[in-house]
Amino acid sequence: MSPLGEVVLVATIAGCTTGIGALPLLLTDRVSHRVYDGALGLAAGIMVGAAVFALVLPGLELGSPLEVVIGILAGGGFLLGANAFFPHLHLLFRGEQVEGTAAVRDPAGDLPTLADRVSEGSDDGHGDDLRRAALVGGTVTIHNVPEGLAVGIAFASGETALGLAIATAIAVQNVPDGFAMAVPAVRAGVSGPRTLLYTTLSGGVPEPLAAAVGFALVTVVADLFPVAAGFAAGAMIAVVFRELVPSSHGHGYADTATGTFVLGFAIMLLVDTVLAV
C-alpha cells in the first residue's frame, strides 16, 4: 500500500469510531442528562488533551512558538467563522434559553423522547430535535477536518509515531462525539441503523479526505506541520469552549461534566505516554 493509502486508511478507521458512540442508542432512546453531560465533558477533556499533547507540544518541537501560535489563532478563528456562517447549537426551547445541545429535562432527569414531546402537545418537537441533530452533526464534521489535516501532515512530515498518536487521540475522542450526535437524532425519530450510519459518516468521510489533503500539502510546502498542528489545536479548543462546555453545564450536573473532563484529559496524557510521542 502506498504511503497516501496508509494515511487514508488510518484516518478512516479513526474517523469511523464516531459510530461507536451511537451503539447505546440502538438499545434505548432515553438517556439521563447526567450520562449525556458526562459524555460531553469526557469528549471535551480528550479534545483538549489531544490538542496539547498530540498537536501543540510536537508543533513546538518541530517549529517555533510563533508558528504554533499563528496556527492556534487561525484555527480558533476558523471555527468561530464557521459558526458565523452556519447555524450553531444555541437554541431557544419553549421560553427557556438552553446552551448547546441541552434539552428540557423531564422529572426523571432523562432527555425526553420524541413520544414524550408529542404526548406533551409539542408540535415542533420533531423539527427541533431533527434540527439539533443536524447541527451537532455539522459541528462534529467541521472539527474533524483539522484533525484529519493533522494526521496527514504528521505522516507526510515523516513523523509516523506522531501521526498514529494523533489518530489514536481522534479515535478515542470521536466515541463521545458520536454519542452527542446520536442522542438528538434518535429523539427526532431517526431509526437506530440510520443514526449509526450518519454518525459513522460524520467522521469517516471528512477525516480521510482532510488527511489526504494534509499529506499532499506537506509534499508541496515544507515545514508546514507546526502551523497546521496549531491550527488543528486551535479549532479543537474552540469547539470545546464554544459548544461542549456550555452544552454540559445546564442541567445541574456540572460536577459530573467537570470530573469527566479531567478524566478525558488524563486519558490523553496516558495515550501520549504509552505511544511515546
GIKAMO-V905713 format. One record per residue. PSI is psi as a letter, one per 40 degrees, with the letter a starting at -180 (NA if undefined). OMEGA is omega in radians with two decimals (NA if undefined). D_FIRST is the distance of its C-alpha to the first C-alpha in whole Angstrom. Layout:
BEGIN
<<PSI & OMEGA & D_FIRST> <PSI & OMEGA & D_FIRST>>
END
This chain:
BEGIN
<<h & -3.13 & 0> <i & 3.10 & 4> <d & 3.12 & 7> <d & 3.11 & 8> <d & 3.11 & 6> <d & 3.13 & 6> <d & -3.14 & 10> <d & 3.13 & 11> <d & 3.14 & 10> <d & -3.13 & 12> <d & 3.12 & 15> <d & 3.12 & 15> <d & -3.14 & 16> <d & -3.11 & 18> <d & -3.07 & 20> <e & 3.13 & 20> <e & 3.02 & 22> <d & -3.14 & 25> <d & 3.13 & 26> <d & -3.13 & 27> <d & -3.13 & 30> <e & -3.05 & 31> <d & 3.13 & 31> <d & -3.10 & 35> <e & 3.03 & 36> <e & -3.10 & 36> <d & -3.11 & 38> <i & 3.08 & 41> <e & 3.12 & 42> <h & -3.10 & 44> <h & -3.11 & 43> <i & 3.08 & 45> <d & 3.14 & 45> <d & 3.12 & 45> <d & -3.11 & 41> <d & 3.14 & 40> <d & 3.09 & 41> <d & 3.11 & 40> <d & 3.10 & 36> <d & 3.10 & 37> <d & 3.11 & 38> <d & 3.12 & 35> <d & -3.14 & 33> <d & 3.14 & 34> <d & 3.12 & 35> <d & 3.14 & 31> <d & 3.12 & 30> <d & 3.10 & 33> <d & 3.11 & 31> <d & 3.14 & 28> <d & -3.09 & 29> <d & -2.99 & 31> <d & -3.05 & 29> <e & -3.08 & 25> <d & -3.04 & 26> <d & -3.10 & 30> <d & 3.06 & 30> <d & 3.10 & 27> <d & 3.11 & 28> <d & 3.12 & 31> <d & -3.07 & 30> <e & -3.12 & 27> <a & -3.12 & 30> <i & 3.08 & 34> <d & -3.14 & 35> <d & 3.14 & 36> <d & -3.13 & 33> <d & 3.14 & 32> <d & 3.09 & 35> <d & 3.12 & 35> <d & -3.14 & 31> <d & 3.14 & 33> <d & 3.12 & 36> <d & 3.13 & 34> <d & 3.09 & 32> <d & 3.10 & 35> <d & 3.11 & 37> <d & -3.12 & 34> <d & 3.13 & 34> <d & 3.09 & 38> <d & 3.10 & 38> <d & 3.10 & 35> <d & -3.14 & 38> <d & -3.10 & 41> <d & -3.14 & 39> <i & 3.09 & 38> <h & -3.13 & 40> <a & -2.93 & 40> <e & -3.09 & 41> <h & -3.00 & 44> <i & 3.11 & 46> <h & -3.08 & 50> <h & 2.96 & 51> <f & 3.05 & 54> <e & -3.13 & 56> <h & 3.12 & 54> <h & -3.09 & 52> <h & -3.11 & 48> <i & 3.00 & 46> <b & -3.06 & 42> <e & -3.13 & 41> <i & 3.13 & 44> <i & 3.09 & 46> <h & -3.04 & 50> <i & 3.06 & 51> <i & -3.06 & 53> <d & -3.12 & 55> <e & 3.14 & 53> <e & -3.14 & 50> <i & 2.98 & 48> <h & -3.07 & 46> <i & 3.09 & 48> <i & 3.10 & 46> <d & 3.14 & 47> <d & 3.11 & 49> <d & -3.10 & 51> <d & -3.13 & 51> <d & -3.11 & 52> <d & 3.11 & 55> <e & 3.11 & 56> <e & 3.13 & 57> <h & -3.14 & 54> <d & -3.03 & 53> <e & -3.12 & 50> <d & -3.14 & 49> <d & -3.12 & 46> <d & 3.13 & 45> <d & -3.12 & 45> <d & -3.14 & 43> <d & 3.11 & 40> <d & 3.14 & 41> <d & 3.10 & 40> <d & 3.13 & 37> <d & -3.14 & 36> <d & 3.10 & 36> <d & 3.13 & 35> <d & 3.11 & 32> <d & 3.12 & 32> <d & 3.10 & 32> <d & -3.12 & 29> <d & -3.12 & 27> <d & -3.06 & 28> <e & 3.00 & 28> <d & -3.11 & 24> <d & 3.12 & 24> <d & 3.09 & 24> <d & 3.09 & 23> <d & 3.08 & 19> <d & -3.12 & 20> <d & 3.12 & 21> <d & -3.12 & 17> <d & -3.12 & 16> <d & 3.13 & 18> <d & 3.13 & 18> <d & -3.11 & 14> <d & 3.12 & 15> <e & -3.14 & 18> <e & -3.14 & 16> <g & -3.07 & 18> <d & 3.13 & 15> <d & 3.11 & 18> <d & 3.12 & 20> <d & 3.11 & 17> <d & 3.11 & 17> <d & 3.13 & 20> <d & 3.14 & 21> <d & 3.10 & 18> <d & 3.11 & 20> <d & 3.13 & 24> <d & -3.11 & 23> <d & 3.14 & 22> <d & -3.08 & 25> <d & -3.06 & 27> <d & -3.12 & 26> <d & 3.08 & 28> <d & 3.05 & 31> <d & 3.13 & 30> <d & 3.10 & 29> <d & -3.14 & 33> <d & 3.12 & 35> <d & -3.03 & 33> <d & -3.07 & 34> <d & 3.14 & 38> <d & 3.12 & 39> <d & 3.13 & 37> <d & 3.12 & 38> <d & 3.12 & 42> <e & 3.11 & 42> <e & 3.09 & 41> <h & -3.09 & 38> <i & -3.14 & 37> <d & 3.13 & 35> <d & 3.13 & 32> <d & 3.08 & 32> <d & 3.10 & 32> <d & 3.14 & 29> <d & -3.08 & 27> <d & 3.13 & 28> <d & 3.10 & 28> <d & -3.13 & 24> <d & -3.12 & 23> <d & 3.06 & 25> <d & -3.05 & 22> <e & 3.11 & 20> <d & -3.08 & 20> <d & -3.10 & 21> <d & -3.12 & 19> <d & 3.11 & 15> <d & 3.13 & 17> <d & 3.11 & 19> <d & 3.12 & 16> <d & 3.11 & 14> <d & 3.12 & 18> <d & 3.10 & 18> <d & -3.12 & 15> <d & -3.11 & 16> <d & -3.09 & 20> <d & 3.10 & 19> <e & 3.14 & 18> <d & -3.10 & 21> <h & -3.11 & 24> <i & 3.05 & 24> <f & -3.12 & 25> <e & -2.99 & 25> <d & -3.09 & 24> <d & -3.14 & 27> <d & -3.12 & 29> <d & 3.10 & 26> <d & 3.08 & 26> <d & 3.12 & 29> <d & 3.13 & 29> <d & -3.14 & 27> <d & 3.14 & 29> <d & 3.13 & 32> <d & -3.13 & 31> <d & 3.13 & 31> <d & 3.11 & 34> <d & 3.10 & 36> <d & -3.11 & 34> <d & -3.03 & 36> <e & 3.12 & 39> <d & -3.02 & 39> <d & -2.96 & 38> <d & -3.13 & 38> <d & 3.09 & 41> <d & -3.10 & 43> <d & -3.03 & 42> <e & -3.07 & 42> <f & 3.13 & 46> <e & -3.02 & 48> <e & 3.13 & 49> <e & -3.13 & 51> <f & -3.13 & 48> <d & 3.13 & 47> <d & 3.10 & 47> <d & -3.14 & 45> <d & 3.13 & 42> <d & 3.12 & 43> <d & 3.13 & 42> <d & 3.04 & 39> <d & 3.12 & 38> <d & 3.11 & 39> <d & 3.13 & 37> <d & 3.10 & 34> <d & 3.12 & 34> <d & 3.11 & 35> <d & -3.14 & 32> <d & 3.05 & 29> <d & 3.11 & 31> <d & 3.11 & 30> <d & 3.13 & 27> <d & -3.14 & 27> <d & -3.12 & 29> <d & -3.11 & 27> <e & 3.06 & 23> <f & 3.12 & 25> <NA & NA & 24>>
END
